[in-house]
Amino acid sequence: MAAVLDILMLAFPGAQLLDVTGPLQMFAGANAELAREAYRMRIAAPEAGAFATSSGVRLVADLSFAQVTRRQLARTHTLIAAGGSPGVGVELERGVVARILARAVGRTPRIAAVCSGAFLLAAAGVLDGRRATTHWRLVADLERFRPQIEVDGDAIHIEDRGVWTSAGVTAGMDLALAMIEADHERALALAVARNHVVFRIRPGGQSQYSAELQAQSSRNARIGRLAEKVADKPRNPWSTDVLAAEAGISQRSLSRLFRASLNVGPAEFVERVRIDLARRRLIETDELVEAIALACGFGSLRRMDRAFARAMATSPRDFRARFKSN
């Protein structure tokens, strides 16, 4: 009889609902596809019983953190820490989850975190000397929180010597699908993804969302309007003086505004918007790479190559080869 792998999700009040339920649903999907129990899933929380997630929706924990003993960890195949605000901050102060994760090293074959749950792994010292990722908005915070970690802000998920981390929220499902593929065969992961109408490997890294989402979520309306104008007409000469004139402020004020709102300069932001546009066209169209470079405002393929190298340490052609579906 095939082995059943025990999955234990560490959750808590104020956790992100999808960080908990998204990965568990993928494992449940694998059980359904195989028509047997390949994964046995349970949730642990500060106390057994009902607890409220950050959305207000309540989940039910099968066991308390006190019950997650060394013996329990030795029986667990995959231990996952959820993320979410305000729950992660509270748990960092309490320190209980970090202690459980630290005890799991050497006992639990696979240790993971979803989204900001990476901070709990970091607090436990589990990520020291490893590559890891988290939600794109928290990359700089994680780097400051634990400089010993090599943080990759573009990855959807990363596995480094048995420790797995993922980007934000729905990326936890990508993480679980990758685990399913590692445990079984690619065909099973594809079947689960297809049944849930999600990508097995989504096109592009998480930073494809950051430039536009950062601008849209900025509290300063000028930033959002400028981002829309650059994205609408990327071939325009969007120098700092042109952007300042569009915003109706001085160049110095514009630079201060971008630094305060997005922690980048105006020129770097224009480049990010153009990179976002180029990545979508590389994945979604069959246009020549040279034509995409011109259409997205780089002026030449050489300039787009340099921009991609700075932002993602890859070339436009390699990016397309990696992520574009045949």
N, C-alpha and C positions, 0 to 999 in steps of 0.2 A: 504494500500500500504506500502511495506517495506521501511524503512528509507534509505536515501542515505547519506553515510558518506563522509564528505568533507576532502580531503587530501591536505595539502598545503606543498610543498617542498620549503625550503629556499635554493636557489642556488646563484651563484655569478661568476664573471669572474675568471677563474683559478680553478674552481671546477672540481673534477673527474667526467667524463662523466657517468660512470656506477653507481656512487653513486647517481646520479640524476635519470637516466633512468631505472636502474635495479629494484629498488623497485616499481616505477610507472608502469613498465611493468607487475609485478606480480599482482598489483591491477587491471590493465586492463584485465589481464587473468581471474581474478575472475569475472569481468563483463561479459566476453565472456562465461564462463562456466555457469553462472546463466541466461544468455540471458536477462539481464536487467542491469541498472546502479545502482550497489550497492555502488560504489565509484565514487566520482566526484573529479578529480585531477587537480591541478593547480600548477604553478611554480611562485614563487616570486623572484625577483633579485633586485639589487640596483636601476635599472631602468627597466621599462616595455620595452619589445622588445627583440631583438637579443643580445646575449652575447656569448663569446667564452669560452669553457671549456679548461681544461689543455691540451687536445689532439688537440685543434684547431677546433674541431667540434663545430658549433654554435647551441645553443638552443634558444628558444623564451620564455621569461617570460610573463605570463599573467598579472601580476601586479607588481608594485614597492614596495620596502620595506615601503615607506611612506604610502602606501595604506593598510598595514597590521596593522590596528588599533585595539584597544581593542574590538570593536564591531566585527571586522573581526575574531579575535582570538576566540571570544565566539561562532561564527558560525562554527568554524573549529573543526573537531573531532580529526584529527591527524596532528601534526606539525612536520616536519622532517627537520633537518639541514644536508645538504650534507657536505662531506669532500673534501680533495684534495689539492695538492700543485701546485702553490703557493697561491691559493685562500684563504685558511683558515688563513694563516699568515696575509694577507692583511686585512681580515675581523676582526681578533682579534685586530688589531691596530685601525680600524675604530670603532669597538664596537657596530655597529648597530644590527647585528644579535644577539649578546648576550643580548641586551636590549629587542629585540622582544621575545626571549626565556624566559627571566625573566618575562615579562608581561604576557606570556601565562600561567604561573603557576596559578592554580585556575580557569582559564578560558577555557583552552583547555584540554579535557580529556586525550589525549595521546600525549606525547612529546617525540621525538626521535632524534637520530643522527646516521649517517653512518660514519664508519671509523674515520678519524681525526676530523670530525664534533663534536666528543665528547669534543674537546677542547673548542668549542663554548658553549656547555652546561656547561662545567666546569667554563668558564669565567663568565657565568651568575649566578653561584652558585647553579644551578639546581641539580648538582650531589653530593653536599655535604652530607655526611652521607649515601650515596647510593653505591651499587655495580655497576660497569660499566666496559665496555671493549672498546678496540680500536684496530687498526692494531698492530700486534705483534711487529713491529719495533718501535712503539711509546709508548709502555707500560711504560717504565721507565720515558720517558718524561712527560707523563700524571701524573704519581705519583709525580714527582717533581713540576709540574705546579700547582697541587692542591692536597696537602697531605690529605685533608679531604675526598677524594674519596677512596673507597676500590676497587682497580683496579684488575680485573681478566684477566690475559694475555692469558688464554687458551680458554675462552668462544667465541663461534661464535656470540652469541647475548645474552643480558641480559635484563630482565624487572625487575625493582625495583620500586614498588608503582607508577605505571603509567608512569615511565620514562624508555625509551628503548634505548639501545646502541648496536652497532654491531662492529664486526671486519672489516677488510679491504675490500673494493671494492665489490666483488661479495657477500660478507656476507650481504650486504644490501638486497639482494633478500631473503636470509634466514630470515632476520628480517621481511620483508613484509609477507612472507608465514606464519610466526608465528602469525602475527597480523591477517591475514585472518582466520587462525584456531581459534583464540580467538573470532573473530567477528561472525563467522559462525560455520561450523562443520569441523572436521578433513578431512572428505571426500573431501570437496571443496579444501582445501589446497593441498591435495594429487593430485587431478585432475589438478590443476594449475601447480604443480611441474612436474607431468608426461608430460603434454603438452609442457612444456618448457625444458624437458630433464635435470632436475636438481634434486638433492636430496631434499626431504622434510626436513629430518634431516641428514645432511652430516655425514659420519663416522669419528668421531674424532674431537678434538678441533683444534684451529688454530695453536697451538704450534707444531703440527705435521709437519708444514712447516718450522719452524724457523731454526733448526740446519743446515739442508742442504742448505736452501736458504741463510742463513747468510754466510756460507762458500763460496757458489758459487758467492755471490755478494761482497765478500771481495776483496779489491784492491791488496792484497798480494797473489800471485799465490801459495805460499807454503801452505797457509791455505786450499785452494781448493783441492790441491793434497793430503794433509793429510786426509781431510774428505773423499775423494774418496777411499783411501786405507783402512781407518777404516771401512767404509761401505761395502767394498768388502770382507774384512776378519775380521769381528768383534770379532772372537774368539781368535785372536792373542793377546798376552800380551802387550797392548798398554800403557806401562808406559811412564812417561815423558822422560826418557833416550832413549827409543826406538823411540819415536816420534822425539826427537831432532836429533838422528842419521839419521832417514829417511829424515829430513829436511836439514841436513848438517849444523846445527847450535848448539850452546851450549844450555843446559837446561835453563839457565837464560835468554838467548835471546829468546828461544821458549816461555817461560812464558810471557815475555814482549810483544812478537808478538801477542799472543792470547788475552792478556788483551787489547792491543791497538786496535786490529781488531774486537774482538767479545765481549769484556768485560766479559770473562770467563777464567778460567784456563784450561790447557790442559786436566787434568783428568775429569773436569766437562764437557768439550766438548765431550770427548769420551763417557761419560755416556749418553749425549743427543743424540748422533748418535745411540747408541745402543737402547735407548728408542724409537726413531723414527722407527727403524727397527722392534722392538718388537710390537709396536702398529699396524703397517701395517699387520704383520703376525697374530696378535690377531683378526683383523677385516676380513682379506682376506682369512684365512685358518681355518681348523678345527683341527690344531695341538694341542696336549696337551700343557698346559701352561708351564709345566716343560721342555718340549722339546724346546719350544720357548726360554726359559731362557738360555738354553745351546747354542742353535744355534746363538743367538744374542750376545754371549760373556759375559753374566753375571756370568756364572759358576754354579749358583744354583738359584732356585726359590726364596729363601730367599733374596738373593742379589738383584734380579729384583724387588721383593716386596718393598724393601727399596728405590730403585731408583725411582720407580713409586710414592711412598709416598712423596719423596722429591720434585719431579718435578710437580706432579699433585694432590697430596693429595687423591689418590685413589689407589686401587690395580689392578694388571693386570686382575684378574677375573672380578672385578666390571667394569673395562673399557670395557672388551669384552661384558659383559651383557648389558651395556648401548648402545653400538654403533654397535655391529655386527647384521646384518640383519639375520632373521631366514630363 
